[in-house]
Amino acid sequence: MTAESDTESSQEQRHHSSALRFVLALGVVSLFADMTYEAARSITGPYLAILGASATAVGVIAGLGECIGYGLRIVSGVISDRTQRYWLITITGYAINLLAVPALALAGNWPLAAVLIMAERFGKAIRTPARDAMLSHAAYGLGRGWAFGLHEAMDQIGAIIGPGIVAAVLAWKGSYPFGFAVLLIPAVLALLVLVVVRITYPEPQNLEPTLKAIEIGALRPIFWLYLAAAACIAVGFTDYSLVAFHIKKAEVLQDKWIPLIYAGAMGVDALSALLVGYLYDRKGLPALLTVVVVSAWSAPLVFLSGSGGLIAGMALWGIGMGAQESIIRAIVANLVPPDRRATGYGVFNAGFGLAWFVGSAVMGILYDRSLIVLAVFSVAAQLTSLPLLHSFQKRLTLDL
């Protein structure tokens, strides 16, 4: 009996180690990927301004890009679950997502740059539901909050390094196109590592030992309640493209500091993802409620104060991003059957992205009219999620 118990314990340890290695391997892919597209995001605002775009155009481009990046995930998620071609879809999405970034070096006008920004988001839309579904299987035995938080932390290591690279390029060359061109290197590295992970883990669904066939049916009402709460957060969350545009237009800081501010926020994001993911596994939804209350006050600090307030506001912004990429993703896996998880992530992200688009477009328009109204809108929208999350928590206790 003891020998049998030891054997089971040894198998559990091997399974746990294999799942952890898979999470770490995907984390390395995300590290190089984030070096690429987060570096680009840190300078697209001022780049669009240089090419002649207005604040309204920047807000609409950023919002529409996120709408594409999130909205099309419903299609990708459904196709992933129906075809079971998770790896093919993931690799295809990453290729489009990453190679569009260095192509921005060739954009000679803001409409063409906008198309490439959309293409980058389109690639992310293709690969994310399949990637997150595979990640959720490995996260099952590790603690989903912590596993998604670990993945996000590795994401943000790349998101710190990438903007640092383009900041150095801007300080050295003063050239935005050259800054985009050097990002071809991490893009290629991400794709190479991804292929290695595909060869090593051809069937990541086996990392969730309790996975079994479940009859496909409609997503439950509690899923839609949670999506409504998350949508409120998305509506009020400021896209960094608009923040970067504001830094340049208001001359809050020199251009070379714009990507570094973003890198600092990504560092906060990484620490926040690990901490709030850990707290969620132990304390549950109150961890998310606390983060929403704290991060909602980012916009007033960013848009209504000087450089010191802007840095503080971006720290709060980073805390909010950490929660979005750890807790918010982890909760979805608990609401959707295993064999519909890519669909669940696709539907959830579609709604989240539509809300992000609406909010970004509204805040871009408000920026040209009143920064005070913009800040009030941002805070109010995010705090509106609190009663919905409270209702969700009560339903969660009854339904799960």
N, C-alpha and C positions, 0 to 999 in steps of 0.2 A: 504493500500500500504506500509505504514511504517512497520506494523507488518510482512508483507510478506518479506520485505527487511531484517528485523531483523532475521527472521527465516532462510533465505538464508545465512546471515552472520554467524549465529550460526552454521549452517551445515558446512560451509566452515572452520570455526575454528576447529570444531570437526574432520573434514577430515584432516586438516593440522596437528593437534595434533596426530592423529592416524598414519599418514605418518611419522612424526618425531619420534614417539615411535618405529616404525618398523626399521627405519634407526639406531636408537640408539641400539635396540636389536641386530640387525645384527652386529653392531659395537662391542658389548660385545663379541659375538661369535668370531669375528675377533681378538679382543684383546687377548683372551686366545689362539686362534690358532697361532697368531704371536708370542706369548710367546714361543710356542713350536717350530715351524719350523724356525723362524728367529734366535732364540737362536742357533739352530743347524747350520744354515748357517754361523753364526759368527765364528764357529770353525771347519767347515768341511775342509777348506783349510789346516790348520796345522795338522789336524787329518789325512788327506790323506797323507801328507808329512811324518808323523810319521810311517804310514803303508807302506811307500816306493814308493809312486807315484811321478812322475816327474812334472815339471811345465807344460809341454805339456799335460800330462794326466789330471792334475787339470783343465786346460783350456778347454780341450775337454769334461771332465765330467760335468763341470759347464755349458758349452754351450749346450751339449746334454740334460742335465737335463732341461734347460730352453726351449729347442726346444720341448721336450716332454710336458713340462708344458704348453706351449703355442700352439704348433702344433696340439695336439689332441683335442683342444677346438673346432675346426671346427666340429668334429664328435659329441662331446657332445652337442654343440649348436643346431645342426640340429635335433638330437634326442630329445632334450628338447622341441623344438618348435613343433615337429611332435607328440610327445606323450603327451605333456602338463604335464608331471610328474616332474615339476621343483623341488619340495621338495624332492622326492625320490632320484633324481640324485644329488642334493646338499648334502644330508646327506651321501649318499654312498661315494661321493668324499671326503668329510671331514674326514670320518672314515679312508680311505686309506691314505690320506694326512698326518694325524696326528699320526696314530699308527706306521707308518714307522720310525718316528724319534727316539723314545726310543729304537726301535729294533737295531739302530746303535750301541748301547752299546755292542751288541753281535757279531759285525763284527770283525773278526780276521785278515782280509787282505783287501787291498784297492779295489780289484775287487768286493768283497761282499759289502763293504761300498758303492761303486759306484752304485750297483744294488738297494740298499735301498734309495739312494739319488734320483735315477730315479723313484722309486715307490712313494716317497713323491711328486715329481713333477707330476707324473701320476694322483694321487688323486686330486691335485689342478686343473689339466686339466679337470677332470670330473665335478667338482663342480662349477667352476668359471663362465661359461656363464649363467647357470641357476640362480646362485646367483645374478649376475650383472643385469640380465633381471628383476628379482624381485625387486632389489634395484632401478632400473631406473623408475619403476612405482611409487614408493614412492617419488622419487626425483623430479617427474614432477612438483608438486606444491610448492616445497621448493627452487627451483633454483638448477639445476643439478650440476653446478660447486661446489656450497657450500655443497650440500648433499653428493656428492662423496668425497669432501674434508674432511667433518666431519667423514665419514666412514673411510677414510684413516688415519686421525688423531688418531682415536681410535685403528686402526690397529697398529699404530706405538707406542702407549703407551705400548702395549704388546711387540713390537719389541725392546723397551728400557728395559723393565723389564726382558725379557727372557735372553738376553746376559748378563745382570747384574747378573742373577742367575748362569749362567755357569761360569762367571768370578769368582764369590765367591767360586764355587765348585773347580775350578782350583787352586785358592789361598789356599783353605782348604785341598783338597785331592790331587791335582796335577794329577787328573785322568780324561781323556777325556771320557772313557766309563761311569763313574759314572755321569758325566755331562749330557750325553745323557739320562741316566736312569731316572733322576729326572724330566725330561720333560714329563714323563707319566702323571704327576699330572695335568698340564694345558691342556694337550690333552683331558683327560677325562672330565674336566670342560667345555671345548668348546663344546663337543658333547652333554653334558647334557643340556646346555643352548640352543643349536640349536634345540633340541627336544621340549623344552618349547616354543620357538618362532614358531615352526611349528604348535603346538597345538593352539597357540594364534592367528596366522595369516595364516589360511589355504589357502586363496586366495588373495595374495598380489596384483594381477593384478587389483583388485577393487580399489586400492589406486590411480589409474590413471583414473579419471572420464571420460576423453574423449576417452578412449580406445575403438576402434571399429574395426570390421573386415576389412582387407585390402587385396586386391588381391595379392597373392604372385607372385613376379616377380624377375628379376635379380637385384642385387645390382647396384646402379647407378655409373657412371664414377667418380663422385666426391668422392665417398667412396674409390675407388682404388687410387685416387690421394692422399688422406689423409693417406692411409695405406703406400704408398711409402715414404711419408715424415716421418712418424713414424718409418718405417723400418730403415731409415738412422740414426735416433737417437739410435735405438736398436743396430745397428752394432757397433757404436762407444762407447757404454756405457759399462764401465768395470764392470765385475761381482766381487762381494766382495770376492769370494773364491780366485781369483787371487791376490787381494789386500792383503788378510790375508796371503797367501803363500809368497808374497813379504816381508811383515813385518817380518815373521819368518826367511826366507832365508837370507835376508839382515841384520837381527838383528837390525832393526830400533827401535823396542821396545820389552820388555819382553812379553812372551806368555800371561800373565794375562791381558795385556792391549788390546789384539786383540779383544775380544768380547766387551770391553768397548768402543773402537773406533767405532765399529759398532753400539752400542747402542746410542752413541752421534749422529751419522749420522741419525739414525732413529728418534731422537728427532728433528733434523733439518727437516727431511722429514715430520713429523707431522705438524710442524708450517708452512712449505712451502705449504703443501696440503691445509690447511685452507685458507691461504692468497691468493695463486694463484687461488684457486677455487672461492673465493669471487671476485677477480679481473676479472676472466673470465666472471662471470655472469654480470658484469657491463661494462667491457671494450672490451670483446670479445677476438679474437685470438691474438692480440698483447701481451697479458699476457704470452702466450706460447712461442712466439718468443723471448721475453726478457729472459725467463728462459733458453731456449736453448743456447743463447749467453753466459750466465753466467756459466752454469753448464758444458759446453763443455771443459772448461779448468781444469777440475778435474785431468785428467790423468797426465799431466806434473807435477803438484804439488805432486801427490801421488808417482810417480815412479822416479822422477828426483831430489828430495830434501830430507831433513832430516825429523825428527819427526814433527817439526813445520809446514813445508810445507805439510806433509802428513795429518795432522789434518785439515789444511785449505782446502786441496783438498777434503777430505771426507765431509766437510761442503758443498762444491759445489755439490758433489755427492748426498748428501741428498736433496738439492734443486731440482736437476733433478729428483730424485725418487718421490718426492712429486708431481711434475707436471705429471709424468707418471701415477700415481695412482689417480689423481683427474681430471685435465683438459683433458688429453688424453682419459680417460674412458668416461668422460661426453660428449665429442664431438661425440663419436660413437652413443650414444643414439639419437642425433639430425639428424643422417644420415640414420637411418634404421626405417622402419615401426614398430609400436608396436608389432605386432604379429610375427615379424621375428627378434626380438631384440636378443634373445639368439643365433640365427644363425649368426647375424651380429657380435656380440661379439666373437663368435667362429672363424669366418673367419678372423676378424681383429687380434685376438690374435695368430692365427696360423701363419700369416705372420710376426707379430712382433717377435714371438718366433723363427722362422726360421732365421730371421735376427740376433737375439741375439746369436743364436748358431754359425752362421758363424763368427760374430765379436769376440765372446769369444774364439773360436778355433784359429782364426788368431792371436789374442793378446796373447794367451798362447804360440803359436809358436814363435811369435816375442819376447816374454819375454826371451826366451833362446838365442836370437841372438842380439837384440839391444833394450834397453829401450827407447832410443830417437825415433827410428822408431815407436815403440809401441805408444808413446805419440802423435806423429804426426798423425798416423793413427786414433787414437781415436778422436782427435780434428777435423780433416778434415771430417771424416764420419758424425759427428753430425752437423757441420756447413753446410754440403751439404743439410740438411733438410730445411734450411731457404728459398731458392728460391722456393722449392716445397710448403712450407707452405704459402708463399706469393701468389703463383698461386692458391692454394686452397682457400685462403681468397677472392680473386677476384671472383672465381667460386661460392663460398658460397653466396656472395652478389646477384649473378644473379639467382642461383638455388633455394634458400630457401626463 
